[in-house]
């Protein structure tokens, strides 16, 4: 009997051991949540209980705009548009269906000085004039970059970024500076808006199609052994086509013009100018004295950075900036405003922004109370995940302070008078912390330790850095 049991033990023991291994594995496999298995679907369905509150919520959400339901009425009841410091300006601009916010904001910060200089009730530069030259410069910049990258494969990360949007609308403060230094500026009457400057989609599609075609031609020429000189000679012919397309869509930029207007006292202001002479007389400030300070939370602070392929001209440096914590940006913006200078800034305008009332405030939409969810991210994580980028430029023209500290900021936008509070926005200070990324500050209001950073060799960031999104 003992021998019989021993023999069966030898037969059964491997099976028992194997079962001890297989059963936990099988059990683990049953709980493997990588796929939406029937068991997983069942668990998800069972988690959704149509109790009285959920039924009421379902009825509300399916029949209403979610933002309207999440609008924080208690926060709105505390809202006011009182500011104890304001810079006098008049006339809200409208970029309409175009990505020219950077240009409108850049020109808007210069308007108060022009109005004061010529004793005008209101004034507006021609955004269309500088937009024309920006597009031509970007086309040249793109084709130059194609020549530079002629030996790279199409799936190269830099090349992929370049061809994704060859001649975009987007831009940055330095674009305004470089364009005005080279091409000057004109009043709006000298080169008014056109259908295509106000709505750039069709024009951009055509120019990008031409630019991509030209990129293939240049790369094919390079493969056949053509020299850089030959490629650039061909590029000139290509730019003639781009210039023609731009002129047909936007009009021909004036080389000289006569400007006539009536000042606040009824006196006629009149003069004949070139764009450069008008810029020098009307603006009268050194724009290169205004420096970009950015809160880029995924990189070390207190450093000088430059972003590859962020420029709009082939013969100027890429965009650079000094990276500082948001409190420093706030400090410099406040100092500038109190000195009577408007401040160009860039922010993520798509977040927690009520377009109807013109309110920018953290928590103005309370989705957590509505849905019982918490989807909050830190500012750094939002940047890392491309959830938040500086996608819009505007101008600070006022601030409301208590005890020397800002409570809220008065914003001049370029979306016309139908959105916001007749074109103006109230930005609460907590929104500044979370969604403002950049301010442009006259170096007169910056301490020596900050201006000294601009003299250090910049650290080059790759073309795919999240902050480059602003320029596209």
PyMOL commands that set and color helices and strands:
alter all, ss='L'
color gray80, all
select helices_A, chain A and resi 2-30+38-47+52-62+66-70+73-76+101-118+127-148+157-164+173-183+188-190+195-198+201-223+228-250+275-282+287-289+326-338+367-371+379-384+429-435+443-445+448-453+466-471
alter helices_A, ss='H'
color red, helices_A
select strands_A, chain A and resi 85-86+257-262+268-273+290-294+303-307+320-323+343-347+353-354+359-360+392-402+405-412+424-428+436-442+459-461
alter strands_A, ss='S'
color yellow, strands_A
deselect
rebuild
show_as cartoon
